[in-house]
């Protein structure tokens, strides 16, 4: 088995040392992580060069042609409709190659929803397969985002794709669904991690209305998990950590932090809850804090009476 892996490892090493892969590393080495545009511009320049894209994959195709058991040096995922391989990752961007099965796409029940993923993407349609992009636009997320007041997404004109097209989509304000493919669709996609929106938003196709939201950033999710651990461990001495998280720019983390803190030490968390009810920039958090405040005060008063 070790002998079988050695040629694959050598091929992978040669691929990473080739000029095309080195260009990838250099393009994103110094990209900012707080803004999407610089990384997206660089991604677009790379993908618009069809020769670069073909040369990037050529050594891997050659290795697979020579050895059908060749193990590519990257993560691969498969589902009913799509096979995808992560070719490159950096803090600023991820490059994925994928093949979408047109027959499976045609057999699927049309999606009732579409998603604003919260990240910018740049896609080269190596093979467009006659597909069409259905498209929508919505407002950007601001610190005052209120799901109940979210306006419906606006439908845009469909876009017919051709082989070699490069499409840049700001997933913070634009969504799309692929449809109508008559042949398999082959793509190279840069997903820009920099400057991502805090939330993904799913809307209904029928009327454009917001259906649900989810976190698009794993940093707040990890922080929420750690705060829950501190609460379960009874770490009342971690008030500074809860307080810091309750001021985080990600409003979903602010609310998670104050909830965990209240469960752990309501008296210590009360002043921060009062601040959030009065001045948090997010309207939903202000409303939730204002609703929670009387219950917390009552619970503290009852504890004092029992004491």
C-alpha positions in Angstrom: 0.0 0.0 0.0 2.8 2.4 0.8 4.3 1.7 -2.6 1.0 2.5 -4.3 0.8 5.8 -2.4 4.3 7.0 -3.3 3.7 7.9 -7.0 0.5 9.7 -6.0 2.3 11.7 -3.3 5.1 12.6 -5.8 2.5 13.7 -8.4 0.7 15.8 -5.7 4.0 17.4 -4.8 4.8 18.3 -8.4 1.4 19.8 -8.8 1.8 22.1 -5.8 5.2 23.2 -7.1 3.9 24.0 -10.6 3.6 27.6 -11.6 -0.2 27.6 -11.7 -0.6 26.4 -8.1 2.1 28.8 -7.0 0.1 31.6 -8.6 -2.8 30.6 -6.5 -0.8 30.8 -3.3 0.8 34.2 -4.3 -2.6 35.6 -5.3 -4.2 35.2 -1.9 -1.1 35.3 0.4 -1.6 38.9 1.5 -5.4 39.4 1.0 -7.3 41.2 3.7 -9.8 39.1 5.7 -12.2 42.0 6.4 -13.1 42.8 2.8 -14.2 40.5 -0.1 -13.4 42.7 -3.1 -9.6 42.4 -3.2 -9.7 38.6 -3.1 -12.6 38.5 -5.6 -10.7 40.7 -8.0 -7.8 38.3 -7.9 -10.0 35.2 -8.3 -11.7 36.8 -11.3 -8.3 37.5 -13.0 -7.2 33.9 -12.5 -10.4 32.3 -13.8 -10.7 34.6 -16.8 -7.5 33.1 -18.0 -8.7 29.9 -19.5 -5.2 28.7 -20.1 -4.3 29.0 -16.5 -7.4 27.1 -15.4 -6.6 24.2 -17.9 -3.0 24.1 -16.9 -3.9 24.0 -13.2 -5.8 20.7 -13.7 -3.6 19.2 -16.4 -1.1 17.5 -14.2 -3.9 15.8 -12.2 -5.7 14.7 -15.3 -2.4 13.3 -16.6 -1.8 11.4 -13.4 -5.3 9.9 -13.4 -5.0 8.9 -17.0 -1.7 7.1 -16.2 -3.1 5.5 -13.1 -6.8 4.9 -12.6 -6.2 4.4 -8.9 -4.5 7.7 -8.5 -5.5 9.4 -5.2 -5.8 13.2 -5.7 -4.2 15.3 -3.0 -7.4 17.1 -1.9 -10.8 16.5 -0.2 -13.6 15.2 -2.4 -17.3 15.1 -1.6 -20.1 13.4 -3.5 -23.8 13.4 -3.3 -26.6 12.4 -5.7 -26.2 15.4 -7.9 -22.7 16.7 -7.5 -19.0 15.6 -7.2 -16.7 18.3 -5.8 -13.0 18.6 -4.9 -11.4 21.3 -2.9 -8.3 22.3 -4.8 -7.0 25.1 -2.7 -7.8 26.8 0.7 -6.5 29.9 2.3 -8.0 32.3 4.9 -9.2 34.5 2.1 -10.6 32.0 -0.5 -11.4 28.4 -1.4 -11.2 27.0 -4.9 -13.5 24.1 -5.7 -13.9 22.1 -8.9 -17.2 20.3 -9.4 -19.3 18.3 -11.8 -23.1 18.6 -11.6 -25.1 15.7 -13.0 -27.6 17.2 -15.5 -29.9 14.1 -15.4 -30.1 14.2 -11.6 -30.8 17.9 -11.7 -33.6 17.4 -14.2 -35.1 14.6 -12.1 -35.2 16.6 -8.9 -38.3 18.4 -7.6 -37.8 22.1 -8.3 -36.5 23.9 -5.2 -39.1 25.8 -3.2 -36.4 28.1 -1.8 -33.2 29.8 -2.7 -30.3 31.0 -0.5 -28.2 34.1 -0.1 -25.1 32.4 1.2 -23.4 35.5 2.6 -20.1 35.2 0.6 -18.9 36.4 -2.7 -18.2 33.7 -5.3 -16.5 33.8 -8.7 -17.3 30.9 -11.0 -15.8 29.7 -14.3 -18.3 27.6 -16.2 -15.8 25.2 -17.9 -18.8 23.4 -19.3 -22.1 25.3 -19.0 -24.3 22.4 -20.2 -26.9 24.8 -21.6 -27.8 25.8 -18.0 -29.7 29.0 -17.0 -29.2 30.9 -13.7 -32.4 32.1 -12.0 -31.4 35.1 -9.9 -32.6 37.3 -7.0 -31.5 40.4 -5.2 -32.1 41.5 -1.5 -30.9 44.2 0.9 -27.6 43.8 2.7 -27.5 42.8 6.3 -26.9 45.7 8.6 -26.4 45.8 12.4 -30.2 46.6 12.7 -31.3 43.6 10.7 -34.8 42.4 11.7 -36.0 39.2 10.2 -39.7 40.0 10.8 -39.3 43.2 8.8 -37.2 41.8 6.0 -38.5 42.7 2.6 -39.0 40.1 -0.1 -36.2 39.3 -2.5 -36.6 40.8 -5.9 -36.4 38.5 -9.0 -33.9 39.4 -11.7 -33.8 38.3 -15.3 -32.5 34.8 -15.9 -29.0 34.4 -17.3 -28.2 31.9 -20.0 -24.7 30.5 -19.5 -22.1 29.5 -22.1 -18.9 27.5 -21.9 -16.0 29.7 -20.5 -18.3 32.2 -18.8 -17.0 33.8 -15.6 -19.7 35.0 -13.2 -19.1 37.0 -10.0 -21.9 36.8 -7.5 -22.1 38.8 -4.3 -23.9 36.2 -2.1 -24.4 38.9 0.6 -27.1 40.5 -1.6 -27.6 38.1 -4.6 -28.9 34.5 -4.9 -29.2 32.1 -7.8 -30.5 28.7 -8.7 -29.1 26.6 -11.6 -31.7 25.1 -13.9 -32.3 23.8 -17.4 -29.0 22.0 -17.9 -29.0 19.6 -20.9 -25.5 18.2 -20.2 -23.3 18.0 -17.1 -22.1 21.3 -15.7 -18.4 21.6 -14.9 -17.2 24.5 -12.8 -14.3 26.1 -11.0 -15.5 28.2 -8.1 -13.7 30.6 -5.8 -15.6 31.1 -2.6 -14.4 34.3 -0.9 -14.2 33.9 2.8 -13.1 37.5 3.4 -15.8 40.0 4.2 -18.6 37.5 4.6 -22.0 38.4 5.9 -22.8 37.1 9.4 -25.9 35.2 8.2 -27.2 33.0 5.4 -30.8 33.8 4.4 -33.2 31.4 2.8 -36.2 32.9 0.8 -39.2 31.3 -0.8 -39.3 31.1 -4.6 -43.1 31.6 -4.7 -43.1 35.1 -3.1 -39.5 36.0 -2.3 -40.3 36.2 1.4 -37.6 35.3 4.0 -38.1 31.7 5.3 -35.2 31.3 7.7 -31.7 32.5 8.7 -28.6 30.6 9.8 -25.1 31.6 10.8 -22.7 31.9 7.8 -19.6 32.3 10.1 -18.2 29.5 12.1 -16.4 31.9 14.5 -19.5 32.9 16.4 -20.7 29.3 16.4 -17.5 28.2 18.0 -17.7 31.0 20.5 -21.3 30.0 21.4 -20.2 26.5 22.0 -17.4 27.6 24.3 -19.8 29.9 26.3 -22.2 27.1 26.7 -19.3 25.0 28.1 -18.4 27.7 30.6 -22.0 27.9 31.7 -22.3 24.1 32.1 -19.1 24.1 34.1 -20.5 26.7 36.4 -17.7 29.2 35.6 -19.1 32.2 37.3 -15.6 33.6 37.3 -15.8 33.9 33.5 -17.9 37.0 33.6 -15.4 39.0 31.5 -15.6 36.4 28.7 -19.4 36.6 28.7 -19.3 40.4 28.8 -16.9 40.6 25.9 -19.0 38.2 23.7 -22.1 40.2 24.5 -20.5 43.2 22.7 -19.4 41.1 19.6 -20.2 42.6 16.2 -22.1 39.4 15.4 -25.5 40.1 16.8 -26.4 36.4 17.1 -23.4 35.9 19.3 -24.3 38.9 21.5 -27.7 37.3 22.3 -26.3 33.8 22.8 -23.7 35.3 25.2 -26.3 37.1 27.3 -28.6 34.1 27.5 -25.8 31.9 28.7 -24.6 34.5 31.2 -28.1 35.0 32.6 -28.4 31.2 33.1 -25.1 31.1 34.9 -25.2 34.3 37.0 -28.3 36.5 36.4 -27.3 39.1 38.9 -23.9 39.7 37.2 -25.5 39.7 33.8 -28.4 42.1 34.6 -26.6 45.4 33.9 -25.5 44.2 30.5 -29.1 43.0 29.7 -30.4 46.4 30.7 -27.9 48.0 28.3 -28.9 45.7 25.4 -32.6 46.5 26.0 -31.9 50.2 25.7 -29.2 50.5 23.1 -28.3 47.4 21.2 -28.0 48.3 17.5 -30.2 45.3 16.5 -33.9 45.8 16.9 -34.7 42.2 17.5 -32.1 42.0 20.3 -33.5 45.2 21.9 -37.0 43.7 21.8 -35.9 40.3 23.2 -33.8 42.0 25.9 -36.7 44.2 26.9 -39.1 41.2 27.1 -36.6 39.2 29.1 -35.7 42.0 31.5 -38.8 41.9 33.8 -38.5 38.1 34.1 -34.9 38.3 35.2 -35.6 41.1 37.7 -38.4 39.0 39.1 -36.3 35.9 39.4 -33.5 37.9 41.2 -36.1 39.4 43.6 -37.6 36.0 44.4 -34.1 34.6 45.1 -33.4 37.4 47.5 -36.7 36.8 49.3 -35.9 33.1 49.7 -32.4 34.0 50.9 
